Structures are given as C-alpha cells and as structure tokens.
C-alpha cells in the first residue's frame, strides 16, 4: 500500500528529498505520491513536519 499526502502539506519538499525511489513530486497545490512507484518504506512519513503523510486507504 502506497502512502498519500493530505491537505496539511505545506510544500516544504522534505519528503521528496528522502524518497529512495523518487515517487514524490510537487503537485499544483501540494506534493503528491505516485502509488505505482511508492515502495511503502515510510521514509517520507518520518520527515514530514506537519504529519501530512499517511498510508493510503
């Protein structure tokens, strides 16, 4: 299961820099996770300052 980024994202980019498979990119309003690339390692979740990243449902 991939991770997802909620509206609490402040577009700081910390998550994108820590993703080992480059599954995170900047979207129009917030960063987004490509679920086809995400390996569900949780590295992004650990660095998010606002807690905006969670396992996708």
N, CA, C and O atoms as a CHARMM CRD file, in Angstrom:
* protein
*
  228
    1    1 UNK  N      0.85000  -1.18300   0.00000 PROA 1      0.00000
    2    1 UNK  CA     0.00000   0.00000   0.00000 PROA 1      0.00000
    3    1 UNK  C      0.89000   1.24000   0.00000 PROA 1      0.00000
    4    1 UNK  O      1.79800   1.35600   0.82300 PROA 1      0.00000
    5    2 UNK  N      0.63800   2.13700  -0.89500 PROA 2      0.00000
    6    2 UNK  CA     1.41400   3.36500  -1.00900 PROA 2      0.00000
    7    2 UNK  C      1.01600   4.36100   0.07100 PROA 2      0.00000
    8    2 UNK  O      0.02200   4.17500   0.77200 PROA 2      0.00000
    9    3 UNK  N      1.79400   5.40200   0.18900 PROA 3      0.00000
   10    3 UNK  CA     1.47300   6.49200   1.09900 PROA 3      0.00000
   11    3 UNK  C      0.76300   7.60400   0.31400 PROA 3      0.00000
   12    3 UNK  O      0.83200   7.64900  -0.91400 PROA 3      0.00000
   13    4 UNK  N      0.09300   8.48000   1.02700 PROA 4      0.00000
   14    4 UNK  CA    -0.60500   9.60800   0.41500 PROA 4      0.00000
   15    4 UNK  C     -0.32200  10.85300   1.23800 PROA 4      0.00000
   16    4 UNK  O     -0.00800  10.76800   2.42600 PROA 4      0.00000
   17    5 UNK  N     -0.43600  11.99900   0.60200 PROA 5      0.00000
   18    5 UNK  CA    -0.17100  13.27300   1.26200 PROA 5      0.00000
   19    5 UNK  C     -1.47300  14.05400   1.35500 PROA 5      0.00000
   20    5 UNK  O     -2.14600  14.27900   0.34900 PROA 5      0.00000
   21    6 UNK  N     -1.82000  14.46400   2.56300 PROA 6      0.00000
   22    6 UNK  CA    -3.08000  15.17300   2.80200 PROA 6      0.00000
   23    6 UNK  C     -2.92500  16.67700   2.57500 PROA 6      0.00000
   24    6 UNK  O     -1.84900  17.17100   2.24000 PROA 6      0.00000
   25    7 UNK  N     -4.02700  17.37600   2.76900 PROA 7      0.00000
   26    7 UNK  CA    -4.04200  18.82900   2.57200 PROA 7      0.00000
   27    7 UNK  C     -3.24000  19.59300   3.61900 PROA 7      0.00000
   28    7 UNK  O     -3.06500  20.80400   3.48800 PROA 7      0.00000
   29    8 UNK  N     -2.74700  18.91200   4.65900 PROA 8      0.00000
   30    8 UNK  CA    -1.89800  19.58400   5.64900 PROA 8      0.00000
   31    8 UNK  C     -0.50700  19.87400   5.09500 PROA 8      0.00000
   32    8 UNK  O      0.28200  20.56200   5.74200 PROA 8      0.00000
   33    9 UNK  N     -0.19800  19.36200   3.91800 PROA 9      0.00000
   34    9 UNK  CA     1.10500  19.56800   3.27100 PROA 9      0.00000
   35    9 UNK  C      1.35800  21.06400   3.06300 PROA 9      0.00000
   36    9 UNK  O      0.49300  21.79300   2.57800 PROA 9      0.00000
   37   10 UNK  N      2.56100  21.50600   3.44100 PROA 10     0.00000
   38   10 UNK  CA     2.94400  22.91400   3.26500 PROA 10     0.00000
   39   10 UNK  C      3.97000  23.07000   2.13900 PROA 10     0.00000
   40   10 UNK  O      4.60300  24.11800   2.01400 PROA 10     0.00000
   41   11 UNK  N      4.12900  22.03300   1.32900 PROA 11     0.00000
   42   11 UNK  CA     5.02700  22.04200   0.17200 PROA 11     0.00000
   43   11 UNK  C      6.47100  22.38500   0.51700 PROA 11     0.00000
   44   11 UNK  O      7.13200  23.12700  -0.21000 PROA 11     0.00000
   45   12 UNK  N      6.95600  21.84000   1.62800 PROA 12     0.00000
   46   12 UNK  CA     8.34200  22.11400   2.02500 PROA 12     0.00000
   47   12 UNK  C      9.34000  21.28400   1.22400 PROA 12     0.00000
   48   12 UNK  O     10.49600  21.68400   1.08500 PROA 12     0.00000
   49   13 UNK  N      8.91500  20.13500   0.69300 PROA 13     0.00000
   50   13 UNK  CA     9.77600  19.30000  -0.12600 PROA 13     0.00000
   51   13 UNK  C     10.64000  18.31300   0.63500 PROA 13     0.00000
   52   13 UNK  O     11.40400  17.57000   0.01800 PROA 13     0.00000
   53   14 UNK  N     10.54400  18.28300   1.95100 PROA 14     0.00000
   54   14 UNK  CA    11.36700  17.35900   2.74200 PROA 14     0.00000
   55   14 UNK  C     11.11800  15.91200   2.33500 PROA 14     0.00000
   56   14 UNK  O     12.05300  15.11300   2.27700 PROA 14     0.00000
   57   15 UNK  N      9.88200  15.57700   2.05700 PROA 15     0.00000
   58   15 UNK  CA     9.52700  14.20300   1.70700 PROA 15     0.00000
   59   15 UNK  C     10.16400  13.77500   0.38500 PROA 15     0.00000
   60   15 UNK  O     10.68200  12.66400   0.27200 PROA 15     0.00000
   61   16 UNK  N     10.12500  14.64300  -0.59500 PROA 16     0.00000
   62   16 UNK  CA    10.67000  14.31000  -1.91000 PROA 16     0.00000
   63   16 UNK  C     12.16900  14.03300  -1.82800 PROA 16     0.00000
   64   16 UNK  O     12.68400  13.15800  -2.52500 PROA 16     0.00000
   65   17 UNK  N     12.85100  14.76700  -0.98900 PROA 17     0.00000
   66   17 UNK  CA    14.28800  14.57900  -0.84400 PROA 17     0.00000
   67   17 UNK  C     14.68300  13.29400  -0.15200 PROA 17     0.00000
   68   17 UNK  O     15.82100  12.84500  -0.28600 PROA 17     0.00000
   69   18 UNK  N     13.76300  12.69200   0.58500 PROA 18     0.00000
   70   18 UNK  CA    14.08500  11.46200   1.30900 PROA 18     0.00000
   71   18 UNK  C     13.55200  10.20500   0.63000 PROA 18     0.00000
   72   18 UNK  O     13.90800   9.09800   1.03300 PROA 18     0.00000
   73   19 UNK  N     12.72300  10.34300  -0.37100 PROA 19     0.00000
   74   19 UNK  CA    12.14600   9.17100  -1.03400 PROA 19     0.00000
   75   19 UNK  C     13.22300   8.43500  -1.83800 PROA 19     0.00000
   76   19 UNK  O     13.80500   9.00600  -2.76100 PROA 19     0.00000
   77   20 UNK  N     13.48900   7.17000  -1.49100 PROA 20     0.00000
   78   20 UNK  CA    14.55600   6.43600  -2.17600 PROA 20     0.00000
   79   20 UNK  C     14.22400   6.02900  -3.60900 PROA 20     0.00000
   80   20 UNK  O     15.12200   5.66400  -4.36800 PROA 20     0.00000
   81   21 UNK  N     12.95200   6.08600  -3.98700 PROA 21     0.00000
   82   21 UNK  CA    12.55800   5.69100  -5.34100 PROA 21     0.00000
   83   21 UNK  C     11.97500   6.85300  -6.14700 PROA 21     0.00000
   84   21 UNK  O     11.42300   6.65000  -7.22900 PROA 21     0.00000
   85   22 UNK  N     12.10000   8.05400  -5.62200 PROA 22     0.00000
   86   22 UNK  CA    11.62500   9.27500  -6.29000 PROA 22     0.00000
   87   22 UNK  C     10.15000   9.18600  -6.68700 PROA 22     0.00000
   88   22 UNK  O      9.77000   9.54900  -7.80100 PROA 22     0.00000
   89   23 UNK  N      9.32600   8.69700  -5.75500 PROA 23     0.00000
   90   23 UNK  CA     7.88700   8.55900  -6.00500 PROA 23     0.00000
   91   23 UNK  C      7.11500   9.82700  -5.67200 PROA 23     0.00000
   92   23 UNK  O      5.91300   9.90200  -5.92700 PROA 23     0.00000
   93   24 UNK  N      7.79000  10.83300  -5.10100 PROA 24     0.00000
   94   24 UNK  CA     7.10900  12.05400  -4.66800 PROA 24     0.00000
   95   24 UNK  C      7.52600  13.21700  -5.55000 PROA 24     0.00000
   96   24 UNK  O      8.71000  13.42500  -5.81800 PROA 24     0.00000
   97   25 UNK  N      6.52900  13.97000  -5.99500 PROA 25     0.00000
   98   25 UNK  CA     6.80200  15.14300  -6.82700 PROA 25     0.00000
   99   25 UNK  C      5.89200  16.28500  -6.40700 PROA 25     0.00000
  100   25 UNK  O      4.89800  16.08600  -5.70900 PROA 25     0.00000
  101   26 UNK  N      6.24800  17.47300  -6.84200 PROA 26     0.00000
  102   26 UNK  CA     5.46800  18.65200  -6.49400 PROA 26     0.00000
  103   26 UNK  C      4.24200  18.73700  -7.38900 PROA 26     0.00000
  104   26 UNK  O      4.34800  18.74600  -8.61500 PROA 26     0.00000
  105   27 UNK  N      3.07900  18.80000  -6.75700 PROA 27     0.00000
  106   27 UNK  CA     1.83200  18.95600  -7.49300 PROA 27     0.00000
  107   27 UNK  C      1.42400  20.41400  -7.52200 PROA 27     0.00000
  108   27 UNK  O      2.17700  21.26800  -7.05400 PROA 27     0.00000
  109   28 UNK  N      0.26300  20.72200  -8.05500 PROA 28     0.00000
  110   28 UNK  CA    -0.17300  22.11600  -8.16000 PROA 28     0.00000
  111   28 UNK  C     -0.42900  22.78300  -6.81000 PROA 28     0.00000
  112   28 UNK  O     -0.18500  23.97900  -6.65500 PROA 28     0.00000
  113   29 UNK  N     -0.92000  22.01700  -5.83000 PROA 29     0.00000
  114   29 UNK  CA    -1.24700  22.59000  -4.52400 PROA 29     0.00000
  115   29 UNK  C     -0.44400  22.00300  -3.37200 PROA 29     0.00000
  116   29 UNK  O     -0.33700  22.62100  -2.31200 PROA 29     0.00000
  117   30 UNK  N      0.11600  20.82300  -3.56900 PROA 30     0.00000
  118   30 UNK  CA     0.86400  20.11400  -2.54000 PROA 30     0.00000
  119   30 UNK  C      1.70200  19.03900  -3.22500 PROA 30     0.00000
  120   30 UNK  O      1.55400  18.79600  -4.42200 PROA 30     0.00000
  121   31 UNK  N      2.56700  18.40800  -2.46900 PROA 31     0.00000
  122   31 UNK  CA     3.33200  17.29900  -3.02300 PROA 31     0.00000
  123   31 UNK  C      2.42500  16.08100  -3.14800 PROA 31     0.00000
  124   31 UNK  O      1.46800  15.93100  -2.39000 PROA 31     0.00000
  125   32 UNK  N      2.73000  15.21700  -4.10700 PROA 32     0.00000
  126   32 UNK  CA     1.91800  14.03400  -4.36400 PROA 32     0.00000
  127   32 UNK  C      2.81000  12.80200  -4.45800 PROA 32     0.00000
  128   32 UNK  O      3.97900  12.89500  -4.83200 PROA 32     0.00000
  129   33 UNK  N      2.24000  11.64100  -4.11200 PROA 33     0.00000
  130   33 UNK  CA     2.94500  10.36700  -4.17700 PROA 33     0.00000
  131   33 UNK  C      2.41200   9.57400  -5.36200 PROA 33     0.00000
  132   33 UNK  O      1.20000   9.42600  -5.52000 PROA 33     0.00000
  133   34 UNK  N      3.31600   9.06500  -6.19500 PROA 34     0.00000
  134   34 UNK  CA     2.92500   8.18900  -7.29100 PROA 34     0.00000
  135   34 UNK  C      2.77800   6.78100  -6.70900 PROA 34     0.00000
  136   34 UNK  O      3.78300   6.16100  -6.36100 PROA 34     0.00000
  137   35 UNK  N      1.55700   6.26200  -6.59500 PROA 35     0.00000
  138   35 UNK  CA     1.34600   4.96300  -5.95400 PROA 35     0.00000
  139   35 UNK  C      1.95100   3.79600  -6.73000 PROA 35     0.00000
  140   35 UNK  O      2.18400   2.73100  -6.15800 PROA 35     0.00000
  141   36 UNK  N      2.20600   3.98200  -8.01600 PROA 36     0.00000
  142   36 UNK  CA     2.79900   2.91600  -8.81800 PROA 36     0.00000
  143   36 UNK  C      4.29100   2.77200  -8.56600 PROA 36     0.00000
  144   36 UNK  O      4.88500   1.74600  -8.89900 PROA 36     0.00000
  145   37 UNK  N      4.90200   3.80000  -7.97700 PROA 37     0.00000
  146   37 UNK  CA     6.34300   3.79800  -7.72500 PROA 37     0.00000
  147   37 UNK  C      6.65000   3.61800  -6.23400 PROA 37     0.00000
  148   37 UNK  O      7.67700   3.03700  -5.88400 PROA 37     0.00000
  149   38 UNK  N      5.78400   4.10300  -5.36700 PROA 38     0.00000
  150   38 UNK  CA     5.98600   4.04900  -3.91700 PROA 38     0.00000
  151   38 UNK  C      6.18500   2.61900  -3.43700 PROA 38     0.00000
  152   38 UNK  O      5.42900   1.72000  -3.80300 PROA 38     0.00000
  153   39 UNK  N      7.22500   2.41500  -2.60300 PROA 39     0.00000
  154   39 UNK  CA     7.51000   1.08500  -2.05600 PROA 39     0.00000
  155   39 UNK  C      7.07300   0.96500  -0.59700 PROA 39     0.00000
  156   39 UNK  O      7.38200  -0.02500   0.06500 PROA 39     0.00000
  157   40 UNK  N      6.36500   1.95600  -0.10300 PROA 40     0.00000
  158   40 UNK  CA     5.79700   1.94100   1.24900 PROA 40     0.00000
  159   40 UNK  C      6.85100   1.79200   2.34700 PROA 40     0.00000
  160   40 UNK  O      6.65200   1.06400   3.31900 PROA 40     0.00000
  161   41 UNK  N      7.97300   2.49200   2.17800 PROA 41     0.00000
  162   41 UNK  CA     9.05100   2.38200   3.17400 PROA 41     0.00000
  163   41 UNK  C      8.82600   3.28600   4.38300 PROA 41     0.00000
  164   41 UNK  O      9.37000   3.02600   5.45600 PROA 41     0.00000
  165   42 UNK  N      8.02700   4.34700   4.22100 PROA 42     0.00000
  166   42 UNK  CA     7.72600   5.24000   5.32800 PROA 42     0.00000
  167   42 UNK  C      8.74300   6.33500   5.58500 PROA 42     0.00000
  168   42 UNK  O      8.57600   7.11400   6.52300 PROA 42     0.00000
  169   43 UNK  N      9.78900   6.41700   4.78300 PROA 43     0.00000
  170   43 UNK  CA    10.81000   7.45000   4.98500 PROA 43     0.00000
  171   43 UNK  C     10.20800   8.85300   4.90800 PROA 43     0.00000
  172   43 UNK  O     10.59800   9.73200   5.67600 PROA 43     0.00000
  173   44 UNK  N      9.28400   9.06700   4.01100 PROA 44     0.00000
  174   44 UNK  CA     8.65000  10.37500   3.84600 PROA 44     0.00000
  175   44 UNK  C      7.81300  10.73500   5.06800 PROA 44     0.00000
  176   44 UNK  O      7.80100  11.88400   5.51100 PROA 44     0.00000
  177   45 UNK  N      7.12300   9.75200   5.59900 PROA 45     0.00000
  178   45 UNK  CA     6.26600   9.97100   6.76200 PROA 45     0.00000
  179   45 UNK  C      7.07700  10.44900   7.96700 PROA 45     0.00000
  180   45 UNK  O      6.61800  11.28800   8.74300 PROA 45     0.00000
  181   46 UNK  N      8.27500   9.91200   8.11000 PROA 46     0.00000
  182   46 UNK  CA     9.13600  10.26000   9.24000 PROA 46     0.00000
  183   46 UNK  C      9.66800  11.68800   9.18100 PROA 46     0.00000
  184   46 UNK  O      9.94000  12.27800  10.22700 PROA 46     0.00000
  185   47 UNK  N      9.82400  12.26100   7.98700 PROA 47     0.00000
  186   47 UNK  CA    10.41800  13.59800   7.87400 PROA 47     0.00000
  187   47 UNK  C      9.39700  14.71800   7.70200 PROA 47     0.00000
  188   47 UNK  O      9.76300  15.89300   7.74500 PROA 47     0.00000
  189   48 UNK  N      8.14500  14.38100   7.51000 PROA 48     0.00000
  190   48 UNK  CA     7.12200  15.40800   7.26500 PROA 48     0.00000
  191   48 UNK  C      6.88600  16.23800   8.53800 PROA 48     0.00000
  192   48 UNK  O      6.48100  15.68900   9.56300 PROA 48     0.00000
  193   49 UNK  N      7.13600  17.55400   8.48000 PROA 49     0.00000
  194   49 UNK  CA     6.98600  18.39100   9.68800 PROA 49     0.00000
  195   49 UNK  C      5.53500  18.62700  10.11100 PROA 49     0.00000
  196   49 UNK  O      5.27900  19.01700  11.25000 PROA 49     0.00000
  197   50 UNK  N      4.58400  18.39100   9.19800 PROA 50     0.00000
  198   50 UNK  CA     3.18400  18.63300   9.54800 PROA 50     0.00000
  199   50 UNK  C      2.38100  17.35300   9.74700 PROA 50     0.00000
  200   50 UNK  O      1.19500  17.41000  10.06900 PROA 50     0.00000
  201   51 UNK  N      3.01300  16.20600   9.56000 PROA 51     0.00000
  202   51 UNK  CA     2.29200  14.93800   9.69400 PROA 51     0.00000
  203   51 UNK  C      1.29000  14.71100   8.59800 PROA 51     0.00000
  204   51 UNK  O      0.27900  14.04300   8.81700 PROA 51     0.00000
  205   52 UNK  N      1.54400  15.25300   7.40900 PROA 52     0.00000
  206   52 UNK  CA     0.58900  15.17400   6.30400 PROA 52     0.00000
  207   52 UNK  C      0.65500  13.87700   5.52900 PROA 52     0.00000
  208   52 UNK  O     -0.17900  13.64500   4.65400 PROA 52     0.00000
  209   53 UNK  N      1.62100  13.02600   5.82400 PROA 53     0.00000
  210   53 UNK  CA     1.78800  11.80200   5.05200 PROA 53     0.00000
  211   53 UNK  C      1.34800  10.58900   5.87200 PROA 53     0.00000
  212   53 UNK  O      1.77600  10.38400   7.00700 PROA 53     0.00000
  213   54 UNK  N      0.47000   9.79100   5.24600 PROA 54     0.00000
  214   54 UNK  CA    -0.10000   8.61900   5.90500 PROA 54     0.00000
  215   54 UNK  C     -0.20900   7.48200   4.90100 PROA 54     0.00000
  216   54 UNK  O     -0.22500   7.72900   3.69500 PROA 54     0.00000
  217   55 UNK  N     -0.28500   6.24200   5.37200 PROA 55     0.00000
  218   55 UNK  CA    -0.55800   5.14000   4.43700 PROA 55     0.00000
  219   55 UNK  C     -1.88800   5.39800   3.72700 PROA 55     0.00000
  220   55 UNK  O     -2.86800   5.80400   4.35100 PROA 55     0.00000
  221   56 UNK  N     -1.90500   5.15800   2.42900 PROA 56     0.00000
  222   56 UNK  CA    -3.13000   5.37300   1.64200 PROA 56     0.00000
  223   56 UNK  C     -4.16700   4.32400   2.00700 PROA 56     0.00000
  224   56 UNK  O     -3.83000   3.21200   2.41300 PROA 56     0.00000
  225   57 UNK  N     -5.40700   4.68500   1.86100 PROA 57     0.00000
  226   57 UNK  CA    -6.50700   3.75400   2.16400 PROA 57     0.00000
  227   57 UNK  C     -6.95700   3.04400   0.92800 PROA 57     0.00000
  228   57 UNK  O     -7.87200   2.22300   0.98600 PROA 57     0.00000
